[in-house]
Amino acid sequence: MSFLSRFFVAAVAALSVYSTAAGATERLSTSGRSDQIVIRVDKSDQEMTVMQNGRRLYTWPVSTGAYGYDTPVGTYQPTWFSPNHRSRQYGNAPMPWAIFFYQGYAIHATFDTYALGSRASHGCVRLEISNAEQLFNTVYELGKKDTYIVIQE
């Protein structure tokens, strides 16, 4: 299946859970909104794709929740940003370039880059440091209301 076909299927699937997902306040669509960003996290492929104006900006390997620590599926919007965050829940673990999207779940950088491409986190979405910084700066500059995070199985 082509990338655009997979993206379309992901967007349609996201819309089906859209009404129950936290934080999303408008339709998930980039048509007519050249600045809107859609971040798609595919848990089965352990891959993130960042789209803007219908164009793929980035595709990066990620680590989502390890077995017993699931990453929530749904469509979300960022709730807050923390460029140098540390986890109070997990022993002050570093979470640089964190974009929080649902409760304590975030997209953030990891120093455990060897695990990227496999399930390894406590539920957050981990990225390589420079990729997380790039994503953080892009989303922070655009703003929370024009960014959608779609997490799918």
C-alpha positions, 0 to 999 in steps of 0.5 A: 500500500502506498504511503498516501493510501496508508495516510488516508486510511490512518486519517479515516481511522483517526476520525472514527475515534476522534470524538472520544480522544482528548484535546482535539477540537476541530476536524483532522484535515490539512485541506485549506490549512497550509500551516496545520501539522499532523504527526502520525505515530504507527505503533506496529511499524514504530515509525512517526510521520510528520505531515504539513500541507499534505507534504511529508516533512519527516519520517523517523523511527520511534519507541512506543510503550513496551509490553505492559506500558501501552501508548494510548491510541487516538487523536490528540492535540498538544497540551503543553511543552517542556524543553528540558523535562524530567519525569517525577514518576520514573526516577527523574528520568530525562525527557528533553524536548517533551510535547505532552498530549494526554495526561502524562504521555508525551513525545520526547527525546531519548538517550536510549537510541539503540531501542528506537524502532522497538517498543521500549518506553513507559508509554511515551513516544521516544525520538532521537534527540535531534529529531525531537528537537526539530519536532518540538521547535516546529510544533512550538512555533506553529502552536498547539491548536494547529497540531494533531497527533494521531496514534494508531496500532 
